[in-house]
Amino acid sequence: MVVLNCAGFGIVGAVEDTSIAEAKGQFETNFFGVVRVCRAALPAMRPTRLRLKSSTLAQFAGLVSLPFQAFYSASKFCS
């Protein structure tokens, strides 16, 4: 079984110009989307003792933030 859990989108712009609704949408997809996929896949993976591997690409985006992408980097840092 393979689960590719890499959904996401980016908001480009200054924090002060980004609405709370847009920021929440970013976290809903980039963080909570990952959580939902993990929760859906784990029951099927447990009996076969498969392990989840995390994406280093998403983690990198969270560690090295780019200008005008604060919410994207924050949402990827959490996941």
Summary of the structure (lengths in Angstrom):
residues: 79
radius of gyration: 14.2
end to end distance: 21.2
largest distance: 47.2
contacts: 192
relative contact order: 0.24
helix: 61%
strand: 0%
